[in-house]
Amino acid sequence: MIKEPTPARFDAIVLSGGRGTRLGGIDKGSLEVGGRALIDRVLDALVAARRIVVVGPPREVAADVLWAREEPAGGGPVAGLAAGLALIEEDVVVVVAVDMPFVSESVVARLIAAAGEADGAILCNGGDQYLCGAYTAEVLRARLGSLKAIRGESMRRLLEGLRLERIRDSAASWDCDTWEQVERARSQEGG
């Protein structure tokens, strides 16, 4: 009898505190793709997480989550990551931006498996998608601790020099930063 490998335990952070400036200031998490709010689609992908921390303004969601706010509010993804990491307990943390409608549970499992002995694994499709990856929590905490300030800091700079595996997935790496991208995602999902 072949035993299935035991899935890695992980916690998750959903970055949902962005201002959505290219979308006219709309709350990205509330946008619907395929008849479901983006935040609920991302939370579905993280169903295997032991703990999910959503960084952003609290709202009604279809999952049991913890809420956190970045300091300062609107301080960017690294500030959001720092706020989320304060509530994370597992050694592996999956980070996903709220505007990624095609990240699935299987994509999350692939990221965790690919991270292996590296510092993490990220999605890519031509360019690296730093806002969707599985990372070693200890490495992220060390990197955050080495920064002079986190407000406005980029994830690219935070993760620079880490040993990151890359998973190519053109669908899952799609994000909804503009109305054109939102409409394209909706056309992929039939609404």
N, C-alpha and C positions, 0 to 999 in steps of 0.2 A: 504494500500500500504506500503510495507516494503522499507525503505530507505537504500541504500547502505551507509556504513560508509565512511566518507570523508577521503581519504588517507592523511597520515601525509606529511607535506611539508618537504623536505630534500634537502640538497646539497650533493655533492659527491666528493671524492678525489680518483683518480686512481694513484697508485704508479707505476711509469714506469721508474725510474731512476737507476735501478740496473745495475750492470756490466755484468751479465750473465756469470760469470766465469766458472760455471760448463757446460756451453754450448759453451765454447771457445770464450767468449766475444761478442757473437751475441746479437743484440737488440731483446729481447724477444717479444716486442710488434709487431714486423714485422713478427714473425713466423706465419705460417698459420695452422689452424686446421679446417677441414671441408670447405676448400676453402676460409676462411676469416682470416684476420690478428687478432691475439689475442686482440690487442687494440680495434679493431672495435667490436669484440664479447663482450668485457667488457662494452664498451660504449652503446651497445644495451641494456644491462641489466640495465643501469642507465638512460634510456630514460625519466623516470618520475621525475628525479632530476630537481630542479629549476636552479641549477648552477653546472657544472662539472669542476673541476680543475684537469688537468693532470700534475703530477710532473715528469718531465723528459725532454729530448731533444724534441723540437717541431718537428712535422712531419705531413704529410697529414693524416687526419682522416675523417671519415664519419659523424661527429657530430660537433655541435657548442660547443667549450670548451675554457676554459682559460688555459694558460700554466704557469707553475712556475718551478723553479729550486731549489733544496735543496742546502743548504750551510753547508759544502762544497759539490760540486758535487760528487756523489758517497758516501755521508756520511751515507747512510743506510736508512731504512724505517722510523725511528723516525725523522730524519732530513727531509725526504720527507713529512711526516705528518705535521711537523711544517710549512714547506713552503706552503702546501696546505691549512692549517687552516687559514693562513693569508688572504686568499681570500674567506673564507666561511662566509655566513651570517645567514643561518638557524640554529635553535637550535639542529637539528638532522643532523649528517653527516654520510654518508655511505662511508667506506673505502674499496677499492678492489685493490689487486695487479693485474698488467697487465697480469700475467701468469696463470690466472684462467679461462679457456675457458668454463666451464660449469655453471658459475654463470649466472642466468637468472633474468628477471624482477620479476618473482614470488618469487625467492629466496630473492631478495632485499626486497620485500614487507613483506615476512615472518620475516626477520631480524628486520625490523622496528617495526612490530607488537609485536614481542617477547621482544623487548627492554622495552616496556611499561614504568613502573616506575623505572626500573633498570638503571644502568649507561650505559648499552649497551647490545648487543647480538652478538654472534660470531658463525661462523660455526665450527663444529667439526666432526671428524670421527676417533675415537680412541684418537687423540690428538687435542688440540685447534688450530684453524686456525685464528690467531690474525690479519692477513692481509686481512680478509674479515669479516666485521662487521658493525653494525649500532651503533653509539655512541652518547652520549650527548656532543656536541661541548664544552660546558663550562667545563665539567669534563676533557676533553682532554687538553684544554688550561691550566687548573690549574695544571695538571700533568706535562705538558711540562715546565711550569713556575717553577716547583720545582726541575728540573734537573740542575745539575751543568754544564753538557755538553750534547749535543745531538748526536754528531758524533759517530757512531758505537753503539749507544744504542739500545737495543732490545725492540721490541714491547711487548714481554712477561713481561719484567721488568717494562716498562711504565704502563702497564695495571694491574699489580699485585695488588691484594686486592680490585679491583673494583667489584661491583655487576654486573656480566655478565650472561645473560641467554645464553644457548647453544642450537643451532639447529643442529641436526644430519642430515647430508646429504652427503653421500659418493661420489656422482658425483660432486656436486657443490664445495666441499672442495678440489677437485683435483687440484694440481698446476703442472706447467711444469718447474721444476728446472733442469732436466737432459734430455738428448736425449731419454733415455728409456721412461721417462714420456711423452715427446712430442709424441713419436711414439705410445704409448698406447692411448693418447688422440685422435690422428689422426685415429687410428683403430676404436675407438668408434664412430667417426663421418664419417667414410668412406673416409678418406683422409685428 
